[in-house]
């Protein structure tokens, strides 16, 4: 007598089962997964979370990279792949949310401190970094390095080495995600420039409350865009591609 339980056809598939089917459908003929960009778009997840999911698969021995490049799911582990991948995605999502939360706690205060302490040479360096970012964006680049350096420069001006170390550590963790984010849309690059201009204007004026507000506004606008899967920012919920319900 069979003990298998048949699933009601009207019952929605679990996230793991849905993901399993999508992963199977995305495999290339030789068993490789597609590029990160295509995979992130098809699954409706951010690249930061995707990389955490892939790392979880690799750590469980379910993913390897043969000569010639490309990630390949182990045939023996494909039944477990969806569950492991979901867990990794959830961890990646939480990690990114935590990093962005720390930024929102720290950086408005850093901007406020910088506005009180900035010397003429400090202001000149901030202007130079903003000019570099503007020039890189105008020439088709992302301005990522100048963007990160602008935030680090504010922390240096604030005069607290521990805060500077934290900002630089966060910048390292976010480097690839920031690059992808800035590459994705012209509006992302322009929004970063406009926000940095507002912060610099407040720091230049020595207006500490305005500097804190400008930085907080910048992070408040940027955070949801970082967390929203690529291509879904302005898309109605019913029209979105497959997405995952991450634990809060």
C-alpha positions as CSV (number, residue, x, y, z in Angstrom):
1,X,0.0,0.0,0.0
2,X,1.4,3.3,-1.0
3,X,2.0,5.9,1.7
4,X,2.6,8.8,-0.8
5,X,0.4,11.8,-0.4
6,X,-0.9,13.3,-3.6
7,X,-0.8,17.1,-3.7
8,X,-4.0,18.9,-4.6
9,X,-3.5,20.4,-8.0
10,X,-5.0,23.7,-6.8
11,X,-2.5,23.9,-3.9
12,X,0.3,26.4,-4.7
13,X,3.8,24.9,-5.0
14,X,6.2,25.5,-2.2
15,X,9.0,28.1,-2.9
16,X,11.5,25.2,-2.9
17,X,9.6,23.2,-5.4
18,X,9.0,26.2,-7.6
19,X,12.6,27.1,-7.4
20,X,13.6,23.6,-8.2
21,X,11.6,23.6,-11.4
22,X,13.0,27.0,-12.4
23,X,16.5,25.9,-11.8
24,X,16.0,22.8,-13.9
25,X,14.5,24.9,-16.7
26,X,17.5,27.3,-16.6
27,X,20.2,24.7,-16.9
28,X,22.1,24.9,-20.2
29,X,22.4,21.7,-22.3
30,X,25.8,20.9,-20.7
31,X,24.3,21.2,-17.2
32,X,25.8,24.6,-16.6
33,X,23.8,27.5,-15.0
34,X,23.4,30.7,-17.0
35,X,25.3,33.9,-16.2
36,X,24.6,35.6,-12.8
37,X,22.7,38.4,-14.5
38,X,20.4,36.1,-16.4
39,X,19.9,33.9,-13.4
40,X,19.1,36.8,-11.1
41,X,16.6,38.2,-13.5
42,X,15.0,34.8,-14.2
43,X,14.6,34.1,-10.4
44,X,13.7,37.6,-9.5
45,X,16.4,38.1,-6.8
46,X,19.2,40.5,-6.3
47,X,22.8,39.6,-7.3
48,X,23.9,39.9,-3.6
49,X,21.4,37.3,-2.5
50,X,22.0,35.1,-5.6
51,X,25.7,34.9,-4.8
52,X,24.9,33.9,-1.2
53,X,22.7,31.2,-2.6
54,X,25.4,29.9,-5.0
55,X,27.9,30.0,-2.2
56,X,25.6,27.9,-0.1
57,X,25.3,25.3,-2.9
58,X,29.1,25.3,-3.3
59,X,29.6,24.9,0.4
60,X,27.3,21.9,0.4
61,X,29.2,20.3,-2.4
62,X,26.2,20.7,-4.8
63,X,27.9,23.1,-7.2
64,X,31.3,23.1,-8.9
65,X,33.1,25.1,-11.6
66,X,34.8,22.9,-14.2
67,X,37.5,24.1,-16.6
68,X,36.0,26.5,-19.0
69,X,34.0,28.4,-16.4
70,X,30.3,28.3,-15.6
71,X,28.7,26.9,-12.5
72,X,27.3,23.3,-12.7
73,X,24.9,21.7,-10.4
74,X,25.9,18.3,-9.2
75,X,23.4,15.7,-10.7
76,X,23.4,13.8,-7.5
77,X,22.4,16.8,-5.4
78,X,19.7,18.4,-7.5
79,X,16.9,17.2,-5.3
80,X,18.5,19.1,-2.3
81,X,19.7,22.1,-4.4
82,X,16.5,24.1,-4.1
83,X,16.3,23.9,-0.3
84,X,20.0,24.7,0.1
85,X,19.8,27.6,-2.4
86,X,16.7,29.0,-0.7
87,X,18.5,29.0,2.6
88,X,21.5,30.8,1.1
89,X,19.3,33.4,-0.6
90,X,17.6,34.1,2.7
91,X,20.9,34.6,4.4
92,X,22.1,36.8,1.6
93,X,19.0,38.9,1.8
94,X,19.3,39.3,5.6
95,X,23.0,40.2,5.4
96,X,22.4,42.9,2.8
97,X,19.5,44.3,4.8
98,X,21.7,44.3,8.0
99,X,24.6,46.1,6.2
100,X,22.2,48.8,4.8
101,X,20.7,49.2,8.3
102,X,24.1,49.8,9.8
103,X,24.8,52.3,7.1
104,X,21.7,54.2,8.0
105,X,22.6,54.2,11.7
106,X,26.2,55.4,11.1
107,X,26.5,57.6,8.1
108,X,24.1,60.4,8.9
109,X,26.0,60.9,12.2
110,X,29.3,60.8,10.2
111,X,28.0,63.4,7.8
112,X,27.0,65.6,10.8
113,X,30.4,65.3,12.3
114,X,32.1,66.0,9.0
115,X,30.1,69.2,8.7
116,X,31.4,70.4,12.0
117,X,35.1,69.5,11.4
118,X,35.7,69.9,7.7
119,X,38.7,72.1,6.8
120,X,39.2,73.7,3.4
121,X,41.5,70.9,2.3
122,X,38.8,68.3,3.3
123,X,36.2,70.2,1.3
124,X,38.5,70.3,-1.7
125,X,39.0,66.5,-1.5
126,X,35.2,65.9,-1.4
127,X,34.7,68.2,-4.4
128,X,37.5,66.3,-6.3
129,X,35.8,62.9,-5.5
130,X,32.5,64.2,-6.6
131,X,34.0,65.6,-9.8
132,X,35.6,62.2,-10.4
133,X,32.3,60.4,-9.9
134,X,30.5,62.9,-12.3
135,X,33.2,62.4,-14.9
136,X,33.1,58.6,-14.7
137,X,29.4,58.6,-15.0
138,X,29.4,61.0,-18.0
139,X,31.9,58.7,-19.8
140,X,29.7,55.7,-19.3
141,X,31.2,54.3,-16.1
142,X,29.4,53.6,-12.8
143,X,31.5,55.9,-10.6
144,X,31.6,53.2,-8.0
145,X,35.0,53.8,-6.6
146,X,34.6,57.5,-6.3
147,X,31.2,56.9,-4.8
148,X,32.7,54.7,-2.1
149,X,35.6,57.0,-1.6
150,X,33.2,59.9,-1.0
151,X,31.7,58.1,1.9
152,X,35.1,57.1,3.3
153,X,36.3,60.6,3.0
154,X,33.4,61.9,5.1
155,X,34.3,59.3,7.8
156,X,38.0,60.4,7.7
157,X,36.9,64.0,8.1
158,X,34.7,63.0,11.1
159,X,38.0,62.1,12.8
160,X,37.1,58.7,14.3
161,X,39.3,55.9,13.1
162,X,36.9,53.2,14.3
163,X,34.1,54.7,12.2
164,X,36.4,55.0,9.2
165,X,37.3,51.3,9.5
166,X,33.6,50.4,9.7
167,X,32.7,52.4,6.6
168,X,35.6,51.0,4.6
169,X,34.7,47.4,5.7
170,X,31.1,48.0,4.6
171,X,32.4,49.4,1.3
172,X,34.3,46.3,0.7
173,X,31.3,44.1,1.4
174,X,29.1,46.2,-0.9
175,X,31.7,46.7,-3.7
176,X,30.2,44.2,-6.2
177,X,26.6,45.0,-5.2
178,X,27.2,48.7,-5.6
179,X,28.7,48.1,-9.0
180,X,25.7,46.1,-10.2
181,X,23.3,48.6,-8.7
182,X,25.0,51.6,-10.5
183,X,25.3,49.7,-13.7
184,X,21.6,48.8,-13.8
185,X,20.0,52.2,-14.5
186,X,21.1,55.7,-15.4
187,X,18.7,56.9,-12.7
188,X,20.7,55.1,-10.0
189,X,23.9,56.8,-11.1
190,X,22.3,60.2,-11.3
191,X,20.5,59.8,-7.9
192,X,23.9,59.0,-6.2
193,X,25.4,62.1,-7.8
194,X,22.5,64.4,-6.7
195,X,22.6,62.9,-3.2
196,X,26.3,63.4,-2.8
197,X,26.0,67.0,-4.1
198,X,23.4,67.7,-1.4
199,X,25.6,66.2,1.3
200,X,28.6,68.2,0.1
201,X,26.6,71.4,0.0
202,X,25.6,70.9,3.7
203,X,29.1,70.0,4.8
204,X,30.5,73.0,2.9
205,X,28.0,75.3,4.7
206,X,28.9,73.8,8.1
207,X,25.3,72.8,8.6
208,X,25.4,69.7,10.6
209,X,21.7,68.9,10.8
210,X,21.3,69.5,7.0
211,X,24.3,67.1,6.4
212,X,22.7,64.4,8.5
213,X,19.3,64.9,6.8
214,X,20.9,64.8,3.3
215,X,22.7,61.6,4.1
216,X,19.7,60.0,5.7
217,X,17.6,60.9,2.6
218,X,20.2,59.4,0.4
219,X,20.2,56.1,2.2
220,X,16.4,56.0,2.6
221,X,16.0,56.3,-1.2
222,X,18.8,54.0,-2.0
223,X,18.1,51.1,0.4
224,X,14.8,49.9,-1.2
225,X,16.4,49.9,-4.6
226,X,19.3,47.8,-3.4
227,X,16.9,45.3,-1.9
228,X,14.5,45.1,-4.8
229,X,15.4,42.4,-7.4
230,X,16.7,43.8,-10.7
231,X,14.1,44.9,-13.2
232,X,11.3,44.9,-10.6
233,X,11.5,48.4,-9.0
234,X,8.6,49.9,-10.9
235,X,6.8,46.7,-11.8
236,X,3.3,45.9,-10.4
237,X,3.3,43.0,-8.0
238,X,1.1,40.9,-10.2
239,X,3.5,41.3,-13.1
240,X,6.7,40.4,-11.3
241,X,8.8,37.4,-12.1
242,X,9.2,34.6,-9.6
243,X,10.4,35.9,-6.2
244,X,11.1,34.4,-2.9
245,X,9.5,35.2,0.5
246,X,12.5,35.8,2.7
247,X,12.2,35.6,6.4
248,X,12.1,39.0,8.1
